[in-house]
Amino acid sequence: MHAVVIIGSGFGAITAAIALQKRNISDFVMLERRSFFGGTWLQNTYPGAAVDVQSPLYSVSGEPYVWSHLFAKQSELADYTESLIQKYLLDQHIKLNSEVIESRWMGSFWRLSLANGKSLEAKAVINATGPLSTPVIPKFNNMADYQGVSFHSNDWQHDVEIDGKDVAIVGSGASAVQIIPAIVDRVKSLAVVQRTPHWLLPRMDWSFPKWLARILAFRPLYTLIRWCIYWALELRVIAFKYSPFLLKLVGHYPALRHLRKQVESPQLRAKLTPDFTIGCKRIIVSNTYYPALQKDNLRLFDASDAMLGFWEGGIEFAISGKVKADVVVFATGYDAADSMISYSVIGQHNIALSQQWKDYPRAYLGTTMPNFPNFFVVTGPNTGIGHTSAIFVIESQMKYISRCIDELQKETVTSIQPSAEAEMKYTNMVHAEMQRTVWKNGGCSSWYQNKQGKVIAMFPGFSFIYRSMCKRFKKSDHLIR
Ligand SMILES: Cc1cc2nc3c(=O)[nH]c(=O)nc-3n(C[C@H](O)[C@H](O)[C@H](O)COP(=O)(O)OP(=O)(O)OC[C@H]3O[C@@H](n4cnc5c(N)ncnc54)[C@H](O)[C@@H]3O)c2cc1C
């Protein structure tokens, strides 16, 4: 029996492991379903992959890095992830090819069953399976007829030749916006299938010469830069929640200016202008997307020439008919909202988490649930943040999880869970606060919402408020036995 099992090996799992080590808990295992560890940035190797939050903030606090760009590219993020795994000797704890298919509460401990037939037991479980880790490909008509090669952007097939080929990319969200400029000059033709356009702001990126990058990684300076970026981004919440006027000033107008500056054709501009309030979906930052869309070998298909489905040689559109594609890339996103935990979790009294969450996923501080003792969900319901670094939120959760683990370390304590009243009070507060946010009222449907339109991915406010709630451990909100 282990003290803790951590599911996953991305930043969520890594920060959990570091937090445990800081508490001198070394009896933990990290289970990773893939044949390699590291999560998001080891998995997403598509051309152009990069972070869209400034790297000094999108990094683990107290773990500075010599970033060559303000917005790090995938390879640096992968190196950074691996450097943390090496530094904290986490490879000794990680078990690869270990997909959890069931976690079951056995009265005083958890039993985890793996797809490889093994099982293991632990007093506590930290689920860090990632908010955007299960890719989704919608069902299109006649997909089975298509004879070419297709794959999801999350699973880029580097051995598939795209140079000089007819390529199509389905989707126009954050990943597509990075991929399209990176491949447009390599392919013979590129068909871009856009369901809805997104708001884009300029990407204020800089590359740093090695000497400067080293200075910037000097811990006090790194902390100062991180602090400045954090507060600059945090101010956006005022616009997202409290001031439509400010949102227009700092979001809508700059985005329109960016579009006007980069796109001359009024027809194309019309196709690229969203009909929802900026911020309702994640704002994308790019200087290269609009120029790429205007290359001679690229055709943009929007709702006016809707995708009907596939034919054996490519994609069929309502007006343009059959368009050839040797390779189709699905940049169609992730199953973020409706299956926050995709395997079976059975708690006290044989209650299934999927049953408890049948209306919508909910958790105290987005982390713990009544009936599921000693079970902690990293990046759980309503912990998403559209304006700042996901790692900031993950580290906030660790403050709460660590306090719960402290309780579990006491000899007399076997379990901790939030009371149903405390969870309900927290959830009611979250959804009441959500009413005034752009994520609820912005007139879009996004992965922030579940199928019923309830915003279940985002925290409705300042991230420092969330952190302060996580830090202020309220023992009276918990059942400790
Ligand atoms: C392309 C892309 C770009 C992004 N860009 C940004 C950004 O710019 N800024 C930002 O703040 N956030 C961004 N994110 C969000 C990103 O998910 C978080 O920033 C962060 O990496 C989440 O870390 P995690 O450890 O929770 O999840 P992940 O890194 O996804 O790790 C989860 C791990 O759990 C494993 N796993 C899942 N289910 C099981 C199971 N049943 N059993 C065993 N293992 C399992 C997965 O294989 C994976 O390795 C991006 C996400 C993607 C996909």
The ligand as a Gaussian input file, in Angstrom:
#p B3LYP/6-31G(d) Opt

LIG

0 1
 C       -1.675000      22.153000     -27.101000
 C       -1.892000      22.710000     -25.733000
 C       -1.465000      23.980000     -25.434000
 C       -1.661000      24.507000     -24.165000
 N       -1.221000      25.771000     -23.919000
 C       -1.391000      26.297000     -22.690000
 C       -0.945000      27.618000     -22.408000
 O       -0.412000      28.287000     -23.267000
 N       -1.140000      28.103000     -21.164000
 C       -1.752000      27.381000     -20.187000
 O       -1.895000      27.867000     -19.059000
 N       -2.186000      26.125000     -20.427000
 C       -2.038000      25.575000     -21.642000
 N       -2.490000      24.312000     -21.910000
 C       -3.205000      23.570000     -20.861000
 C       -2.345000      22.467000     -20.242000
 O       -3.155000      21.344000     -20.230000
 C       -1.891000      22.859000     -18.852000
 O       -1.144000      24.047000     -18.930000
 C       -0.994000      21.843000     -18.144000
 O       -0.003000      21.355000     -19.001000
 C       -1.808000      20.726000     -17.559000
 O       -0.961000      19.810000     -16.913000
 P       -1.557000      18.462000     -16.360000
 O       -0.445000      17.717000     -15.734000
 O       -2.745000      18.747000     -15.520000
 O       -2.103000      17.705000     -17.641000
 P       -1.311000      16.981000     -18.815000
 O       -0.050000      17.676000     -19.121000
 O       -2.294000      16.794000     -19.913000
 O       -0.925000      15.571000     -18.193000
 C       -1.897000      14.615000     -17.907000
 C       -1.249000      13.252000     -18.016000
 O       -2.128000      12.281000     -17.477000
 C       -2.073000      11.115000     -18.297000
 N       -3.340000      10.383000     -18.109000
 C       -4.586000      10.768000     -18.466000
 N       -5.491000       9.822000     -18.108000
 C       -4.793000       8.815000     -17.517000
 C       -5.172000       7.569000     -16.935000
 N       -6.447000       7.168000     -16.880000
 N       -4.199000       6.793000     -16.407000
 C       -2.907000       7.181000     -16.439000
 N       -2.485000       8.355000     -16.983000
 C       -3.428000       9.173000     -17.514000
 C       -1.944000      11.672000     -19.696000
 O       -1.431000      10.713000     -20.582000
 C       -0.987000      12.845000     -19.475000
 O        0.355000      12.476000     -19.603000
 C       -2.312000      23.744000     -23.170000
 C       -2.756000      22.463000     -23.468000
 C       -2.549000      21.945000     -24.743000
 C       -3.040000      20.562000     -25.046000

